[in-house]
Amino acid sequence: MNILQKTIYILTLAAFFAAPVIYGQTGKILIETKLTRYGPDLKSNTYSVNISATGAPAFGKAYNINNNDDDEKIFYDLVQYDQTKYPLKIVINGSNVVKPTQLGGPECNQKDQATLVAPKSVAMGACHGRTTFLLLDLPEPSGLIGNCGNFTIQKQVQLSGAGYSWQYKKSTDTQWKYFNYGTQYTENGLNFNFKDVPDLKDYTGNLFIKFVVDYENLNTSKIEIYESDIATYNIISCSPKLEATSDPNITACNYSNGEVTFTFSRPLETGEKYLFNRVPVGNGNPSSATSDDSEVEKISALSYKWKNIAPGKYDFKYQTQFGNNTPSTVSTVTNFTITSRTPALTFKAADVQPECSTDKGGILISAEGGMPPYYYILDDETEIVNNITVPKRIPFSGSYLIPITTDGKHKVIVVDSFNCIEK
């Protein structure tokens, strides 16, 4: 059994546009080419990689492996193409012939080609060679990222002769720090939860991320290093989770607006407030309020009631904001419904005239709908409750005769437990 040996050669650079941009996409592609020797009796071999681009110089290079080389030979090259130079056409040619003295030895002539219409990583090969094109750009950040969940960058890094690492730096750091292989990144990219990285738990601010490729140059006995571009991600606090939304939400009266109560996972921090937003489902103008507004009532440390909402179904989303106007993450969209109370309150009233001068007359009333119990208010009478003058409500049920002791016109108002009237 042969022990596989490999030689790693120096990286060469071909630059096809302006100098690299720090903290931005650079268009750099790391090319790893690995040649494998089939046996010790090689007659001839060729392997070439060619890249042509729109409005940019072409890249072309030939590689070979000799009988006195190790069983594997690895080369590195670096090319750089701005996105405006795409599509890239890549063509690989390979041939390999062993001497006739090696019985059954392979003879091969192959060609592989691809057209890249956008920057991405790709692997190709022909005969005894395999070439990997690793795009060193990271995905462009889009939007704000909350510090309460998973952070993911999908980036496949598969190199035969090189190692690599993912690194990060906070805005207050002076040195780069390493993510852990296996738990925080794999060959398929970076994936970690902020709470699992002690240094990043509850962190807010700019987070700088890169990955670093390193390989041993056996010609110089030195470790050669090349870094990806550096991506900057804006990390913000997460809004509290919405744990519950009240339901059903029935208006007090058939003609009135309603209210909904939201319960969240944590209390607000000092200087933090809610920003609520609702939009009628299907069509309508959005409405917004903050937890400091009069239409929002704090029920408890975790619960807030949004009042004076017209009946209907609404899409709802929220986020919090701190005193310096720094926002937290925007929630996913949920919905709630405000339903008009039915049936509506109705009542009947009829005067009952005395049959003789000594009889008492009255007003016969009855009510249905609304929310019992029912009350009547006669002639706008008032009373004082807790030092406040309020209408004097007298409870009744069924058909009830209000006694009247004075002649003339009398006014009767019937209300239910929510003070709703007939409308």
C-alpha positions as a printed Julia matrix, in Angstrom:
423×3 Matrix{Float64}:
    0.0    0.0     0.0
    1.43   3.32   -1.04
    1.45   6.24    1.35
    0.09   9.26   -0.47
    2.5   12.18   -0.52
    1.71  15.66   -1.66
    3.54  18.85   -2.48
    1.95  22.26   -2.08
    3.26  25.03   -4.28
    3.24  28.78   -4.05
    0.24  30.97   -4.78
    0.39  33.28   -7.78
   -1.72  36.4    -8.17
   -3.41  37.75  -11.25
   -5.27  41.02  -10.67
   -7.81  42.15  -13.22
   -9.17  45.35  -11.71
   -8.41  47.99   -9.1
   -6.86  47.36   -5.68
   -8.87  45.33   -3.13
  -11.6   47.14   -1.25
  -11.4   46.76    2.51
  -14.73  45.85    4.17
  -16.45  45.07    0.89
  -16.72  42.52   -1.87
  -13.49  42.22   -3.84
  -14.27  39.66   -6.53
  -11.25  37.51   -5.62
  -11.22  33.82   -6.47
   -8.74  31.39   -4.93
   -7.93  28.59   -7.39
   -6.73  25.27   -5.99
   -5.49  22.74   -8.56
   -4.61  19.22   -7.45
   -2.81  16.77   -9.75
   -2.69  13.08   -8.86
   -0.02  10.76  -10.32
   -1.53   7.45  -11.39
    1.7    5.49  -11.13
    5.49   5.65  -11.2
    5.82   5.16  -14.95
    4.32   8.33  -16.4
    4.89   9.0   -20.06
    3.25  12.39  -20.48
    0.63  14.63  -18.94
   -0.92  18.03  -19.46
   -3.43  20.0   -17.42
   -4.49  23.57  -18.04
   -6.94  26.08  -16.61
   -8.17  28.98  -18.72
  -10.54  31.8   -17.73
  -11.9   34.38  -20.14
  -14.04  37.33  -19.14
  -15.92  40.21  -20.69
  -13.69  43.25  -20.99
  -10.87  41.81  -18.87
   -7.57  39.99  -19.52
   -7.78  36.21  -19.67
   -6.1   33.91  -17.17
   -4.34  30.8   -18.42
   -1.96  28.39  -16.72
   -0.62  24.9   -17.38
    0.38  22.42  -14.68
    2.22  19.11  -14.74
    3.32  16.31  -12.45
    6.54  14.34  -12.91
    7.66  10.84  -12.02
    9.91  12.12   -9.27
    7.12  14.22   -7.7
    4.97  13.17   -4.78
    1.76  11.33   -5.53
   -0.17  14.6    -5.23
    0.85  18.05   -6.29
   -1.22  21.08   -5.32
   -1.04  24.58   -6.8
   -2.69  27.82   -5.74
   -3.5   30.86   -7.84
   -5.48  33.99   -7.14
   -7.51  35.88   -9.71
   -9.73  38.88   -9.31
  -12.76  39.85  -11.37
  -15.22  42.62  -10.69
  -18.88  41.6   -11.05
  -19.14  43.76  -14.15
  -16.69  41.4   -15.89
  -19.05  38.43  -15.7
  -19.92  36.01  -17.21
  -16.66  34.06  -16.81
  -15.95  31.17  -19.14
  -13.78  28.48  -17.57
  -12.18  25.72  -19.65
  -10.09  22.87  -18.25
   -8.12  20.42  -20.42
   -6.37  17.33  -19.13
   -4.46  14.42  -20.63
   -2.48  11.64  -19.03
   -0.55   8.73  -20.59
    1.59   6.08  -18.89
    4.33   4.08  -20.58
    3.35   0.78  -22.14
    5.46  -1.05  -19.55
    2.71  -0.42  -17.01
    0.06  -2.96  -17.95
   -3.45  -1.66  -17.89
   -2.26   1.85  -17.26
   -4.75   4.61  -17.95
   -4.82   6.86  -20.94
   -7.06   9.88  -20.68
   -8.06  12.96  -22.65
  -10.81  15.09  -21.11
  -12.23  18.59  -21.22
  -14.48  20.35  -18.74
  -16.01  23.78  -19.1
  -18.48  26.06  -17.35
  -19.89  29.55  -17.66
  -20.34  31.55  -14.46
  -22.95  34.27  -14.88
  -22.46  35.5   -11.3
  -19.71  35.18   -8.7
  -19.81  31.77   -7.01
  -17.62  28.84   -6.01
  -17.36  25.85   -8.33
  -15.27  22.67   -8.75
  -14.21  21.08  -12.06
  -11.78  18.45  -13.24
  -10.29  16.46  -16.11
   -8.27  13.23  -16.04
   -5.67  13.4   -13.26
   -6.52  16.93  -12.16
   -9.18  18.63  -10.05
   -9.62  22.41   -9.7
  -11.67  24.23   -7.1
  -12.59  27.88   -7.57
  -13.31  29.41   -4.14
  -14.94  32.84   -4.21
  -13.48  34.86   -1.36
  -16.41  37.26   -1.18
  -18.91  36.93    1.66
  -22.64  37.53    1.16
  -23.56  41.19    1.28
  -25.32  41.98    4.58
  -28.98  42.92    4.19
  -30.89  44.56    7.01
  -30.4   44.35   10.74
  -29.67  41.14   12.64
  -31.05  40.39   16.09
  -28.76  38.99   18.78
  -31.22  36.43   20.11
  -31.13  33.73   17.46
  -28.92  31.97   14.95
  -26.45  33.74   12.69
  -25.78  31.92    9.43
  -23.52  32.45    6.44
  -23.8   29.73    3.82
  -20.33  29.39    2.36
  -18.94  26.05    1.24
  -15.17  25.88    1.72
  -13.69  22.62    0.41
   -9.95  22.68   -0.22
   -7.66  19.65   -0.45
   -4.39  21.09    0.76
   -5.32  24.11    2.8
   -6.86  24.81    6.18
   -9.23  27.62    6.95
  -10.93  29.36    9.85
  -13.8   31.74   10.45
  -12.96  34.78   12.54
  -14.8   37.76   14.0
  -14.13  41.09   15.63
  -16.45  43.41   17.53
  -16.24  47.15   17.07
  -14.4   47.42   20.38
  -11.89  44.62   19.67
   -8.33  45.15   18.49
   -7.65  41.48   17.65
   -9.52  38.94   15.57
  -11.09  36.02   17.44
  -11.8   32.49   16.23
  -15.07  30.63   15.88
  -14.98  26.95   16.85
  -14.94  24.33   14.12
  -17.73  21.78   14.33
  -19.97  23.71   16.72
  -19.93  27.13   15.07
  -18.74  26.42   11.52
  -18.23  23.52    9.14
  -17.2   23.15    5.52
  -20.7   24.36    4.61
  -20.37  27.72    6.32
  -20.86  29.58    9.56
  -23.79  28.85   11.87
  -23.93  29.84   15.54
  -26.31  31.15   18.17
  -25.29  34.35   19.92
  -25.99  32.88   23.34
  -23.47  30.08   22.64
  -20.61  32.52   22.03
  -19.94  34.15   25.42
  -18.15  37.05   23.81
  -21.18  37.83   21.61
  -24.03  37.2    24.03
  -26.2   40.34   24.23
  -23.73  42.17   21.94
  -25.01  45.05   19.82
  -23.02  47.01   17.27
  -20.94  46.21   14.19
  -19.71  42.64   13.88
  -16.88  42.08   11.39
  -16.53  38.57    9.95
  -14.06  36.92    7.58
  -12.67  33.51    6.77
   -8.95  32.83    6.38
   -7.33  30.2     4.16
   -3.86  28.97    5.12
   -1.55  26.45    3.47
    2.06  25.35    3.71
    4.33  26.43    0.89
    6.91  23.66    0.84
    9.17  25.68   -1.43
    9.64  28.28    1.28
    8.64  26.2     4.34
    6.28  29.01    5.3
    2.55  29.18    5.95
    0.89  31.26    3.27
   -2.31  33.05    4.29
   -5.08  34.63    2.31
   -8.17  36.28    3.74
  -11.64  36.73    2.37
  -13.2   40.14    2.19
  -14.52  41.45    5.51
  -18.27  41.66    5.86
  -19.82  44.06    8.37
  -23.07  43.04   10.07
  -25.16  45.41   12.18
  -26.22  43.5    15.3
  -29.14  44.89   17.3
  -31.2   43.81   20.28
  -34.15  41.51   19.7
  -37.64  42.65   20.47
  -39.43  40.67   23.18
  -41.28  37.63   21.88
  -45.04  37.89   21.59
  -46.29  35.18   23.93
  -50.06  35.71   23.63
  -52.69  37.86   21.92
  -56.11  38.2    23.53
  -58.99  36.51   21.74
  -61.87  36.99   21.31
  -61.8   40.77   21.32
  -65.45  41.84   21.39
  -66.4   45.49   21.51
  -68.26  46.73   24.58
  -71.08  48.08   22.4
  -72.22  47.17   18.92
  -71.31  50.66   17.75
  -68.04  51.18   19.63
  -64.4   50.42   18.96
  -62.57  47.6    20.68
  -59.23  46.72   22.22
  -56.65  43.95   22.14
  -54.07  42.87   24.73
  -50.58  41.64   23.91
  -48.42  39.69   26.35
  -44.66  39.6    25.79
  -41.76  37.45   26.98
  -39.87  40.09   28.96
  -40.37  43.52   30.52
  -39.14  46.59   28.72
  -35.73  47.84   29.7
  -35.14  51.37   30.98
  -35.65  53.82   28.11
  -37.2   51.16   25.85
  -40.69  51.46   24.38
  -42.91  49.51   22.01
  -43.73  50.59   18.47
  -47.01  48.96   17.41
  -48.3   48.81   13.84
  -51.56  47.4    12.47
  -52.98  47.19    8.94
  -56.51  46.06    8.04
  -56.3   42.73    6.22
  -57.06  43.11    2.53
  -57.14  46.86    2.28
  -56.72  49.88    4.5
  -54.33  52.4     5.92
  -51.8   51.39    8.56
  -52.06  52.73   12.1
  -49.29  52.97   14.66
  -48.84  53.75   18.32
  -46.15  53.57   20.97
  -46.42  52.19   24.46
  -46.17  55.8    25.68
  -49.34  56.86   23.81
  -52.69  57.3    25.56
  -54.27  54.61   23.36
  -51.89  51.98   24.77
  -52.44  50.96   28.37
  -49.84  49.1    30.41
  -51.67  46.25   32.12
  -48.6   44.67   33.72
  -44.85  44.47   33.19
  -45.5   42.04   30.34
  -48.92  43.04   28.96
  -50.1   46.06   26.99
  -53.61  46.89   25.77
  -54.1   48.74   22.47
  -57.48  50.53   22.65
  -59.93  52.34   20.37
  -59.64  49.96   17.4
  -62.48  49.7    14.88
  -63.98  46.24   14.29
  -62.12  44.18   11.68
  -59.21  41.8    11.13
  -55.7   43.25   11.31
  -52.13  42.28   10.53
  -49.92  43.24   13.46
  -46.19  43.71   13.88
  -44.04  45.48   16.43
  -40.55  46.29   17.56
  -39.01  48.24   20.42
  -36.98  51.4    20.38
  -34.53  52.76   22.9
  -34.12  56.34   24.08
  -31.36  57.02   21.54
  -33.76  55.89   18.76
  -31.88  52.62   18.31
  -34.41  50.06   17.06
  -34.68  46.4    17.9
  -35.63  43.69   15.43
  -39.03  43.83   13.73
  -41.35  41.0    14.7
  -42.98  38.6    12.31
  -46.5   39.53   11.24
  -49.35  38.1    13.32
  -53.02  39.06   13.3
  -55.94  39.8    15.59
  -59.63  40.49   15.17
  -61.95  43.04   16.76
  -65.56  41.82   16.68
  -68.68  43.95   17.14
  -70.9   42.85   20.01
  -74.1   41.16   18.91
  -76.96  41.31   19.36
  -77.15  45.03   19.93
  -78.91  46.44   22.99
  -82.58  47.26   22.38
  -85.29  48.24   24.83
  -88.99  48.99   24.9
  -90.8   51.62   26.97
  -94.5   52.29   27.38
  -96.33  54.67   29.62
  -98.83  53.23   32.09
 -101.5   55.82   32.89
 -103.26  55.77   36.3
 -106.92  54.77   36.12
 -107.94  57.23   38.82
 -106.42  60.1    40.71
 -105.29  57.91   43.55
 -103.45  55.4    41.33
  -99.77  55.64   40.49
  -98.68  55.68   36.9
  -95.4   54.44   35.55
  -93.19  53.54   32.61
  -92.99  49.88   31.67
  -89.55  48.97   30.3
  -87.79  45.82   29.07
  -84.41  45.22   27.43
  -82.54  42.56   25.48
  -79.19  42.18   23.7
  -76.05  43.94   24.8
  -74.45  42.68   28.0
  -76.74  42.24   31.06
  -77.4   43.31   33.74
  -79.49  46.28   32.62
  -79.98  49.67   34.28
  -82.26  52.65   33.74
  -81.61  56.33   34.34
  -84.69  58.44   34.98
  -84.82  62.14   34.14
  -80.99  62.42   34.07
  -80.77  61.88   37.83
  -77.27  61.78   39.27
  -75.5   60.57   42.38
  -72.07  60.96   43.92
  -69.8   57.9    43.88
  -66.27  58.22   45.24
  -66.66  61.99   45.22
  -67.58  61.92   41.54
  -71.0   62.89   40.18
  -72.26  60.16   37.89
  -75.64  59.19   36.33
  -77.82  57.33   38.83
  -78.21  53.82   37.4
  -80.97  51.64   38.85
  -80.82  47.92   37.99
  -83.81  46.04   36.61
  -84.61  42.78   34.91
  -87.43  41.41   32.78
  -90.41  43.71   32.32
  -90.15  46.4    34.96
  -92.5   49.22   35.88
  -90.74  52.42   36.84
  -93.03  54.19   39.33
  -93.83  57.77   38.39
  -95.17  60.12   41.05
  -95.29  63.39   39.15
  -97.29  64.35   36.11
  -95.59  65.5    32.94
  -92.94  64.31   30.51
  -90.24  61.94   31.72
  -86.98  60.78   30.13
  -85.72  57.2    30.43
  -82.3   55.91   29.32
  -81.57  52.18   29.4
  -77.95  50.98   29.49
  -76.25  47.62   29.91
  -73.25  46.67   32.05
  -70.91  48.46   29.62
  -73.07  51.61   29.61
  -74.09  50.91   26.04
  -77.31  52.45   24.8
  -79.61  51.52   21.95
  -78.31  52.74   18.6
